[in-house]
């Protein structure tokens, strides 16, 4: 029996339209994106198989192209569709920050930054550039690779901040190890950034370290 043969109230697409997306399980949402199943499995069965094989949505969406396409019943088209959906979600969150009210707490910034950085296999240093009301003017990835005082250049952060006429900056980087605890190098870098930005009257509001399911605000630690 295919999904088309199910009662309308049980079909993922119809269920979403009548009850809203919150009513659907992860597998049901994924089945809508997959659109069709295989000759031997419905889209919902395939979705459940993928979620079980990759350990949930996060594992599935962070899988590489080769790893994903190695699963029977999926290929490059479905990989591209899922990656496009993930990028749309990220851009929607970024647009909401840019058009909304100013950032009022580290939690708001952490939510956005975690979505951008949490699953990167390499370290990324980025900045949120804010206006005088702490609204996001620009988000920029500035450096990739091992993050320490030698590879992150404060002058480049200052240059980018001046270019977009920012009044304040929130810096962030991820720890691919999953441990969000700031290192001694992170603390030293924070002080260098704060001093460099202060020379041009721009505030460093925070430096956030993103780990696996956690984030640490150096501002909340009293280091800024």
C-alpha positions in Angstrom: 0.0 0.0 0.0 1.4 3.4 -1.0 0.8 6.7 1.0 -1.8 7.6 -1.6 -3.9 4.7 -0.4 -3.9 5.8 3.2 -6.7 7.8 4.8 -6.3 11.5 4.0 -5.8 12.4 7.7 -2.8 10.1 7.9 -1.0 11.3 4.8 1.9 13.6 5.8 1.1 16.3 3.3 -2.6 16.5 4.0 -1.9 16.3 7.7 0.4 19.3 7.4 -2.2 21.3 5.5 -5.0 20.6 8.0 -3.1 20.4 11.3 0.0 22.5 10.7 3.7 21.4 10.5 4.0 21.1 14.3 1.7 18.1 14.2 4.1 16.1 12.1 6.9 13.8 13.2 10.4 14.1 11.9 9.8 11.2 9.6 6.6 12.7 8.3 8.3 16.0 7.5 11.2 14.3 5.8 8.7 12.2 3.8 7.3 15.4 2.3 10.7 16.5 1.2 11.5 13.1 -0.3 8.2 13.3 -2.1 8.3 9.6 -3.3 9.5 6.3 -1.9 11.0 3.3 -3.7 9.4 0.3 -5.4 9.6 -1.5 -2.1 9.0 1.3 0.5 6.8 4.4 0.8 8.3 7.8 1.3 7.5 7.5 5.0 9.2 4.2 5.3 12.3 5.6 3.5 12.3 8.6 5.8 12.2 6.3 8.9 15.0 4.2 7.4 17.2 7.3 6.8 16.6 8.8 10.3 17.4 5.4 11.9 20.5 5.0 9.8 21.9 8.5 10.5 20.8 8.8 14.1 18.1 11.5 13.6 17.7 14.7 11.6 20.9 16.3 12.7 23.0 13.3 11.6 21.1 13.1 8.3 21.4 16.8 7.4 25.1 17.0 8.3 26.0 13.8 6.3 28.2 14.4 3.3 27.1 13.8 -0.2 28.9 10.5 -0.7 27.7 9.1 2.6 24.1 10.1 1.9 24.0 8.8 -1.6 25.4 5.5 -0.6 22.0 4.6 0.9 19.7 2.6 -1.4 16.8 4.6 -2.6 18.3 8.1 -2.5 20.7 10.0 -4.7 22.0 13.4 -5.6 18.6 14.9 -6.3 17.3 14.1 -2.8 20.6 15.1 -1.2 20.4 18.5 -3.0 16.7 18.9 -1.9 17.5 18.3 1.8 20.6 20.6 1.7 18.5 23.3 0.0 15.8 23.0 2.8 18.5 23.3 5.4 20.0 26.4 3.8 16.6 28.0 3.5 16.1 27.5 7.3 19.4 29.1 8.0 18.7 32.1 5.8 15.2 32.5 7.3 16.8 32.7 10.8 19.3 35.2 9.5 16.6 37.3 7.9 14.5 37.3 11.0 17.5 38.7 13.0 18.2 41.3 10.4 14.6 42.6 10.2 13.6 42.1 13.8 14.2 43.9 17.0 17.7 44.3 18.5 19.4 41.4 20.2 18.5 41.6 23.9 20.4 38.6 25.3 23.2 36.2 24.4 20.6 33.5 23.9 19.2 35.1 20.8 22.7 35.3 19.2 23.6 31.8 20.3 20.5 30.3 18.6 21.5 31.8 15.3 25.2 31.1 15.6 24.6 27.5 16.6 22.5 26.9 13.5 25.4 28.3 11.4 28.4 26.7 13.1 27.5 23.7 15.2 28.0 21.0 12.6 31.0 22.4 10.7 33.8 19.8 10.5 36.4 22.6 10.8 36.7 25.7 12.9 35.1 28.9 11.6 35.5 32.4 13.1 32.6 34.7 12.3 31.1 38.0 13.5 27.6 39.5 13.8 27.9 43.2 13.1 25.3 45.3 14.8 24.0 48.9 14.6 23.4 51.2 17.6 20.2 49.4 18.5 21.9 46.0 18.4 20.1 45.0 15.2 22.1 42.7 12.9 23.6 44.6 10.0 25.7 41.8 8.6 26.8 38.2 9.4 30.3 37.3 8.0 32.6 34.3 8.2 36.1 35.8 8.4 38.5 33.0 9.0 38.6 29.2 8.6 40.9 26.6 10.1 42.4 26.4 13.6 41.3 29.4 15.6 44.0 31.0 17.8 45.7 34.3 18.2 47.9 33.8 15.1 45.1 33.0 12.6 42.5 35.5 13.6 43.6 39.0 12.7 41.9 41.7 14.8 42.6 44.3 12.1 40.4 42.3 9.6 37.6 42.3 12.1 38.0 46.1 12.6 38.1 46.6 8.9 34.9 44.6 8.3 33.1 46.4 11.2 34.0 49.8 9.8 33.0 48.8 6.2 29.4 48.1 7.4 29.4 51.0 9.8 28.8 48.7 12.8 28.5 50.1 16.3 29.0 46.7 18.0 30.3 43.2 17.3 29.5 39.7 18.5 32.3 37.4 17.6 31.9 33.6 17.6 33.7 30.4 16.6 33.0 26.7 16.9 34.8 23.8 18.4 34.4 20.8 16.2 35.4 18.6 19.1 32.0 19.4 20.6 33.4 20.9 23.8 32.4 24.5 24.1 34.7 25.4 27.0 36.8 28.4 25.9 40.6 27.8 25.8 43.3 30.1 27.1 43.9 31.2 23.4 40.1 32.0 23.1 40.4 34.3 26.1 43.5 36.1 24.8 41.9 36.5 21.4 38.9 38.1 23.0 41.0 40.7 24.8 42.9 41.5 21.6 39.6 41.9 19.7 38.1 44.1 22.4 41.2 46.4 22.5 41.4 46.7 18.7 37.7 47.5 18.3 37.8 50.0 21.2 40.4 52.0 19.3 37.7 52.9 16.7 34.9 53.2 19.3 33.2 49.9 18.4 32.1 47.6 21.3 32.8 43.9 21.5 29.6 42.7 23.1 30.4 39.0 23.3 32.6 36.2 22.0 30.5 33.0 21.8 32.0 29.5 21.6 29.7 27.0 19.9 30.0 23.3 20.8 27.8 20.2 20.4 24.5 21.2 21.8 26.0 23.9 24.0 27.4 27.4 23.7 29.5 29.5 26.1 29.3 33.3 26.3 32.6 34.9 27.3 30.6 38.0 28.3 28.6 35.9 30.8 31.9 34.5 32.1 32.9 38.1 32.9 35.7 38.2 30.3 34.3 41.1 28.4 
